[in-house]
Amino acid sequence: MPRIRPEFTKSPYFVDEPGNWHLKPGAPIDLQVELENYLNSLGDNDEPGTINGIHINYP
């Protein structure tokens, strides 16, 4: 299943350095918030017995 590319990655302010995603100076605040929220969400751990937070019934 293809993953949806976040909107901030399509911005001219976005810098896609491997392991160092960041925005160029002067990026709009909403773009900064979107990137920060995305990067913070990568650190979310899923609970045991789930796939991406979706509970799976196991016999």
C-alpha positions, 0 to 999 in steps of 0.5 A: 500500500503506498504511503501518502506524501505529507504536504510539507514535503512539496514546499520550496522551504522543505530541505530533504537531507537524509536524517535531517529534515528541516525547513529553510529560514522564513518558512510559514508558521503553519508549515513549521507546525506541520513538520514538527507534528509529523516528526513528533508522530514518528516517535509514537510507539504502538501498543503491543498487539496492535499494528499502527494502533489498530487492535488485532484479535488473536485466538 
